[in-house]
Amino acid sequence: MSATTLSPRAARKARRLGADYIPPSPYTLKNALTKGDVWTKLSILVFGLGNIMRKQIVKGLLLFAGEVLFILFMIFSGAYNLSMLPSLGDREQVQVKDADGFLHFEAGDNSVVLLLYGVATIAICLVFVAWWVMSIRSAYKAQCEAKTEGHASTLVDDLKALLNQRASATLMFLPILGILTFTVLPLIFMISMAFTNYDHNHLVLFDWDGFAAFKEVFFNSSSTVNGKLFLSVLSWTLVWAFFATFLNFFFGLFLAMILNRRTTRGKNVWRAIFSMSIAVPQFVSLLVMSQMLQPDGAINRLLKNWGLIETSLPFLTDATWARVTVIIVNLWVGIPYTIMQVTGILQNIPVDLYEAARIDGANWWQTFTKITMPYIFFVLTPYLITTFTGNVNNFNVIFLLTKGDPTPTDASAGKTDLLITWLYKLTVDKNDYNLGAVIGILTFIVLAIVSLITYRSSGSYKNEEGFR
C-alpha cells in the first residue's frame, strides 16, 4: 500500500463522510520506520539528522537541541528524580557538629518534593517521546517531499502551513499546553498522594502505601473518615448541586421572561439592578449574610424586636435549617447570572417561530413548552452542566456561610460540608493529604460520569448544526 492509499477502515469512513472527510497523514511513525531511508532511520538516534541532510537546517537543529537538552536534564537531575521516586526518600533531618564545635541541622529528604519532581520528570520523559516521534515523522516527510517535489519544504513554507493548513493546531497549542501543565500534572500529583501515607503523622517523610487510604475511607468504620460519612457528604453534595443549579435556572428564567415582556416597564432599570448585584464581590455578600444570620445577628434581632419570635431561629446552627439557608442564599447570589444569560437567548429566538405558532393557534403554554424551553435547553445545556459541576465544587458559599457546620462530635465533616470543603478540612486543617486525595479522586469520578452522560444525551451534543 502506498503512502497515500487509504486503509479499508479509512476508506469506509471517507465514503460515509464524503467531502467533509480529511484523510489521515501518510507521514506516520509506522511508515517512517518501515519505508524510511538511512537518514530517516538514523534520525531515531540523532534527532533532526534527516532534516539537516535535506537542507532543513533550522528545523533539524531545533530537533537536535531538544534531544541534547533532555539528555543534559536526565544527567544532572532527571535520573536522580526517577531513582528517588520508588522510595520517596529515607534520610531524616539530623543535627551535626561542624569543625568549630557549633551544632547545626543538616536537611534530610522531603517526600513531597521528591514526589513532585518525580511526576514532573515522568511528564518530561513523555514529552521527549513525543519529540522523538515528531523528529522521525519530520525526517520521513522531508524524504517524501524531496522524492516527489525535488526538495523538502523550507522554513518559510512550514511557517505558512502553521498559519494556514495547520492553523487549528497552532491556535490550540497554548490552551492544550496550559491544560496539561496546570490541570493534568497537578491532578496526577494529587492522585499519586492517594497511594501514600502522607498524613499528619508523616508530613516530611512518607512512603507508598498502596490502597490503604481507600480502605480507610470505605471500610474503616472507626475512622473519622469512613464510607458512611462519605456517602452522607456525597448525597448532600448532589442534592445541593441539583437545587443550586435548577432553582437558580428556573427562577432566573421566570424573571428574565417577565423582563422580556413588552408590557414590562423600566426594563433597563431592573436589569441594571441585577447587574449591580453581580458587581458586588461574592465573598463580601456571603460574609455579611453569615453575620446577619447568626443567633444574635441582625435578622434574629429584628424578628425579636417585632415580636415575631421569642428565641433565635437556628439559621446556621441546625442541620436542616442550615441546608435550606445556604440554598436560599445561593438563589440570591446566583439568579442575577441566570437572568443575564437567559435574557440574551430570549432576545435571539427567531421571531418567525412565534409567528408560526400564533397562526397555528398555539396558546402561551404551548409556545413556551414547544419553542422557548427547547431552544433555551438546546443552547444552555453545556452551561447547566458547567454550573452543576461548579456547584458541586462551590467552596465559597458553603465555607463563607457555615464553614460546613453544624459538625457532630468526632466527625471530620459537618452537615453542610460538600466534598470540596471536606477535602479542604482534611488537608489544610487536619493535614491528612492522602485521605484528601482519595476524596478528590472520588469527586472527579462522580463529576466526570454525571457530566459525560448528561452532555452526550443532550441535543447540544447530538445536533451541533442547529436547533430543531
C-alpha positions in Angstrom: 0.0 0.0 0.0 1.4 3.4 -1.0 1.8 6.3 1.5 -1.3 8.0 0.1 -3.6 4.9 -0.1 -6.3 4.8 2.4 -6.8 1.8 4.7 -10.1 -0.1 4.4 -11.3 1.5 7.6 -10.3 5.0 6.4 -12.0 4.3 3.0 -15.3 3.3 4.7 -15.1 6.5 6.8 -14.4 8.6 3.7 -17.5 7.1 1.9 -19.6 7.9 4.9 -18.5 11.5 5.5 -18.0 12.4 1.9 -16.5 15.8 1.2 -16.1 16.6 4.9 -13.6 13.7 5.4 -9.9 14.6 5.9 -7.7 11.7 5.1 -5.0 10.8 7.7 -1.5 12.0 7.1 0.8 9.4 5.4 3.8 10.6 7.4 3.1 8.2 10.3 5.7 6.6 12.6 5.0 3.2 11.1 5.6 4.4 7.6 8.8 6.2 8.7 10.2 3.1 10.4 9.3 0.7 7.6 9.8 2.9 4.5 12.4 5.5 5.6 15.8 5.7 4.1 19.1 5.5 6.0 18.9 9.2 7.0 15.4 8.9 8.3 16.3 5.8 10.4 19.4 7.5 11.7 17.1 10.2 13.0 15.9 7.7 15.5 19.2 8.2 17.3 20.3 11.7 16.2 17.2 13.9 16.1 17.0 16.2 13.1 19.7 14.4 11.1 17.3 13.5 8.2 16.1 17.1 8.1 19.7 18.6 8.1 20.7 16.2 5.3 17.8 17.6 3.2 18.7 21.2 3.9 16.1 21.8 6.6 18.9 23.2 8.8 16.9 25.2 11.3 14.3 22.5 11.9 17.0 19.9 12.2 19.0 21.9 14.7 15.8 22.6 16.8 15.0 18.9 16.9 18.6 18.0 17.9 18.7 20.8 20.5 15.6 19.2 22.2 17.4 15.9 22.3 20.5 17.4 23.8 18.6 19.4 26.5 16.7 16.2 27.5 20.0 14.2 27.9 21.6 17.0 30.0 18.4 17.2 32.1 18.5 13.4 32.8 22.2 13.5 33.6 22.1 16.4 36.1 18.6 15.9 37.6 16.1 13.6 35.9 17.9 10.3 36.6 18.1 11.2 40.3 14.4 12.2 40.4 13.3 8.9 38.9 15.7 6.9 41.2 14.1 8.5 44.3 10.5 8.1 43.2 10.2 4.4 44.4 11.4 5.2 47.9 10.3 8.9 48.2 13.4 9.4 50.4 14.6 8.0 53.7 17.1 10.5 55.1 15.8 12.4 58.2 16.9 15.8 59.3 19.9 15.4 61.7 21.8 17.7 64.0 25.6 17.7 63.3 28.6 19.5 64.8 30.9 21.4 62.5 34.6 21.8 62.7 34.3 24.7 65.2 32.0 22.8 67.5 28.8 24.5 66.6 25.6 22.5 66.1 23.5 22.9 63.0 20.8 21.0 61.2 21.5 19.1 58.0 18.4 18.8 55.9 17.1 15.4 55.0 14.8 14.2 52.2 11.4 15.8 51.6 9.0 13.3 50.2 6.6 15.9 48.8 9.4 17.5 46.7 10.7 14.1 45.6 7.2 13.0 44.5 6.6 16.3 42.7 10.0 16.2 40.9 9.4 12.5 40.0 6.0 13.2 38.5 7.4 16.2 36.6 10.3 14.0 35.3 7.9 11.4 34.0 6.0 14.1 32.2 9.2 15.4 30.7 10.0 11.9 29.5 6.6 11.6 27.8 7.2 14.9 26.1 10.6 13.6 24.9 8.9 10.5 23.5 6.5 12.8 21.6 9.5 14.9 20.4 11.2 11.6 19.2 8.1 10.6 17.2 7.9 14.1 15.7 11.6 14.0 14.7 11.2 10.7 12.9 8.0 11.8 11.1 9.5 15.1 10.2 12.6 13.3 8.6 10.3 11.0 6.7 8.2 13.9 5.5 11.3 15.6 4.2 12.4 12.4 2.5 9.0 12.1 0.7 8.9 15.8 -0.3 12.5 15.5 -1.7 11.5 12.5 -3.7 8.2 13.8 -5.1 9.0 17.6 -5.4 12.7 17.6 -5.7 13.3 19.4 -2.4 12.0 19.4 1.1 9.8 22.3 2.3 11.6 25.4 3.6 11.2 27.1 6.9 9.0 29.7 5.3 6.8 27.0 3.9 6.4 25.4 7.3 5.6 28.7 8.9 2.9 29.4 6.3 1.5 25.9 6.9 1.2 26.6 10.6 -0.8 29.8 9.8 -3.0 28.2 7.1 -3.5 24.4 6.7 -2.5 23.8 10.4 -3.9 26.9 11.9 -6.2 24.9 14.2 -3.2 23.1 15.7 -1.3 26.3 16.1 -4.2 28.1 17.9 -4.8 25.1 20.1 -1.2 24.6 21.2 -1.1 27.1 24.0 -4.5 26.2 25.5 -3.6 22.5 25.5 -0.2 23.2 27.0 -1.9 25.2 29.7 -4.3 22.4 30.5 -1.5 19.8 30.6 0.7 22.0 32.8 -1.9 23.5 35.2 -4.6 20.8 35.3 -3.4 17.4 34.2 0.0 17.4 36.0 -1.4 18.7 39.4 -4.2 16.1 39.0 -1.6 13.3 38.6 0.3 14.6 41.5 -2.8 14.6 43.7 -3.8 11.1 42.5 -0.3 9.9 43.5 -0.7 11.2 47.1 -3.8 8.9 47.5 -1.4 5.9 47.3 0.9 7.1 50.1 0.7 7.5 53.9 1.1 11.3 53.7 -0.9 12.3 56.7 -0.5 14.3 60.0 1.9 11.7 61.3 4.1 11.7 58.1 4.4 15.3 57.0 8.1 15.3 55.8 8.9 11.7 55.1 6.2 9.3 53.8 6.1 6.1 51.8 4.0 4.4 49.2 1.1 2.7 50.9 -1.0 1.2 48.1 -4.7 1.3 48.6 -4.6 1.8 52.4 -6.1 5.2 52.2 -9.0 3.9 50.0 -9.6 1.1 52.5 -9.7 3.6 55.4 -12.3 5.7 53.6 -14.6 2.8 52.7 -14.0 0.0 55.3 -12.7 1.5 58.5 -15.8 2.4 60.4 -13.9 3.6 63.5 -12.0 6.3 61.5 -13.2 9.9 61.3 -13.3 9.3 57.5 -15.4 6.3 56.6 -17.7 5.1 53.9 -20.9 6.1 55.7 -19.7 9.6 56.2 -18.6 9.8 52.5 -22.0 8.7 51.3 -23.7 11.2 53.5 -21.5 14.1 52.3 -21.8 12.9 48.6 -25.6 12.7 48.8 -25.9 16.2 50.3 -23.4 17.5 47.7 -25.6 16.1 44.9 -28.8 17.5 46.5 -27.2 20.9 47.0 -25.8 21.0 43.4 -29.2 20.0 42.0 -31.2 22.7 43.8 -28.4 25.3 43.5 -28.4 24.7 39.7 -32.0 24.3 38.7 -33.7 26.6 41.2 -31.4 29.3 40.1 -32.1 28.4 36.5 -35.9 28.3 36.7 -36.3 31.4 38.9 -33.8 33.3 36.7 -35.7 32.1 33.6 -39.0 33.3 35.1 -37.7 36.7 36.0 -35.9 37.0 32.6 -39.2 36.3 30.8 -41.0 38.9 32.8 -38.4 41.5 32.0 -38.5 40.5 28.3 -42.3 41.1 28.1 -43.4 44.1 26.0 -45.7 45.3 28.8 -42.9 45.4 31.4 -41.9 48.9 32.3 -38.5 50.0 33.4 -36.7 47.0 31.8 -33.3 48.8 31.8 -33.7 49.8 35.4 -34.4 46.3 36.6 -31.6 44.8 34.5 -29.2 47.4 35.9 -30.2 46.5 39.5 -29.5 42.8 38.8 -26.2 43.7 37.1 -25.1 45.8 40.2 -25.8 42.8 42.5 -23.3 40.8 40.3 -20.8 43.6 40.6 -20.6 43.2 44.4 -17.8 40.8 45.3 -19.5 37.5 46.3 -17.3 36.8 49.3 -18.3 40.2 50.8 -22.0 39.4 50.4 -21.6 36.0 51.9 -19.7 37.2 54.9 -22.3 39.9 55.5 -25.1 37.3 55.2 -23.3 34.9 57.6 -23.1 37.6 60.3 -26.8 38.6 59.8 -28.0 35.0 60.1 -26.1 34.3 63.4 -28.3 33.6 66.5 -27.5 37.2 67.7 -27.4 38.6 64.2 -29.4 41.4 62.6 -32.2 39.2 61.3 -33.0 37.4 64.6 -32.8 40.7 66.5 -35.3 42.4 64.1 -37.7 39.4 64.4 -37.5 39.6 68.1 -38.0 43.4 68.2 -41.1 43.0 66.0 -42.4 40.3 68.4 -42.5 37.6 65.7 -40.2 35.2 67.6 -39.1 34.7 71.2 -35.9 32.6 70.6 -33.4 33.0 67.8 -34.1 30.9 64.7 -31.3 28.4 64.1 -30.4 29.5 60.5 -26.9 28.2 60.7 -26.8 26.1 63.8 -29.4 23.4 63.0 -28.6 20.9 60.2 -31.9 21.2 58.3 -32.2 24.9 58.7 -28.5 25.4 57.7 -29.0 23.4 54.5 -32.1 25.2 53.5 -30.5 28.6 54.3 -27.4 28.0 52.1 -29.7 27.0 49.2 -31.8 30.2 49.6 -28.8 32.5 50.0 -27.3 30.9 46.9 -30.5 31.8 45.0 -30.0 35.4 45.9 -26.4 35.2 44.7 -26.9 33.2 41.5 -30.2 34.3 40.0 -28.8 37.5 38.5 -26.3 35.5 36.5 -29.0 33.3 35.1 -31.1 36.4 34.2 -28.2 37.8 32.2 -27.7 34.5 30.4 -31.3 33.8 29.6 -32.1 37.4 28.5 -29.6 37.2 25.7 -31.1 33.9 24.5 -34.7 35.1 24.6 -33.9 38.1 22.5 -32.3 35.9 19.9 -35.0 33.3 19.4 -36.3 33.6 15.8 -39.5 35.7 15.8 -40.9 33.6 12.9 -41.2 30.6 15.2 -43.6 32.5 17.5 -45.5 34.0 14.5 -46.0 30.5 13.0 -47.2 29.2 16.4 -49.7 32.0 16.7 -51.0 31.3 13.2 -51.4 27.6 14.2 -53.5 28.7 17.2 -51.0 27.8 19.9 -51.6 29.3 23.4 -48.8 30.7 25.6 -48.2 27.4 27.4 -47.8 25.5 24.1 -45.5 28.2 22.8 -43.4 28.1 26.0 -43.1 24.3 26.1 -42.6 23.7 22.3 -40.4 26.7 21.4 -39.0 28.7 24.3 -37.9 25.9 26.6 -36.5 23.5 23.9 -34.5 26.4 22.4 -33.1 27.5 25.8 -32.2 24.0 26.8 -30.5 23.4 23.4 -28.3 26.5 23.9 -27.8 26.3 27.7 -27.2 22.6 28.3 -23.4 23.0 28.3 -23.9 26.0 30.7 -26.1 23.9 33.0 -23.6 21.1 33.1 -20.8 23.6 33.9 -23.0 25.2 36.5 -23.8 21.9 38.1 -20.1 21.0 38.2 -19.3 24.4 39.7 -21.9 23.9 42.4 -20.5 20.5 43.3 -17.2 22.4 43.9 -18.9 25.6 45.2 -16.4 26.2 48.0 -17.3 29.9 48.6 -21.0 29.7 49.5 -20.7 26.8 52.0 -17.4 27.8 53.6 -18.1 31.5 54.0 -21.7 31.0 55.3 -21.4 27.9 57.5 -17.8 26.5 57.3 -19.6 23.2 56.9 -21.2 23.4 60.4 -23.0 22.2 62.3 -20.4 19.4 62.8 -21.2 16.4 65.1 -18.7 15.5 67.7 -15.7 13.5 66.5 -16.7 13.9 62.9 -14.4 15.3 60.2 -17.3 16.7 58.1 -20.2 18.9 59.0 -23.8 18.6 57.9 -23.4 21.3 55.3 -19.9 20.2 54.1 -19.6 19.5 50.4 -16.9 17.1 49.1 -14.7 20.1 48.3 -15.0 21.7 51.7 -14.5 18.3 53.4 -11.3 17.9 51.2 -10.2 21.3 52.4 -10.6 20.4 56.1 -8.8 17.1 55.6 -5.8 18.7 54.0 -5.5 22.2 55.4 -6.9 21.7 58.9 -6.0 18.0 59.6 -3.0 17.5 57.3 -4.3 14.2 56.1 -3.3 14.7 52.5 -3.7 11.1 51.4 -7.4 11.0 52.5 -8.0 14.4 50.9 -6.6 13.0 47.7 -8.9 10.0 47.9 -11.9 12.4 48.3 -10.6 14.4 45.3 -10.4 11.3 43.1 -13.9 10.2 44.0 -15.2 13.8 43.4 -13.6 13.8 40.0 -15.1 10.4 39.1 -18.7 11.5 40.2 -18.4 14.7 38.2 -17.0 13.0 35.1 -19.7 10.4 35.0 -22.6 12.9 35.5 -21.2 15.4 33.1 -20.4 13.0 30.3 -23.7 11.1 30.5 -25.7 14.3 30.6 -23.9 16.1 27.8 -23.8 13.1 25.4 -27.6 12.8 25.9 -28.3 16.4 25.2 -29.4 18.0 21.9 -26.3 20.3 22.0 -24.1 17.2 21.5 -26.3 15.1 19.2 -27.2 18.0 16.9 -24.4 20.6 16.8 -25.5 22.1 13.5 -28.6 23.8 14.7 -31.9 23.9 16.6 -34.6 21.5 15.5 
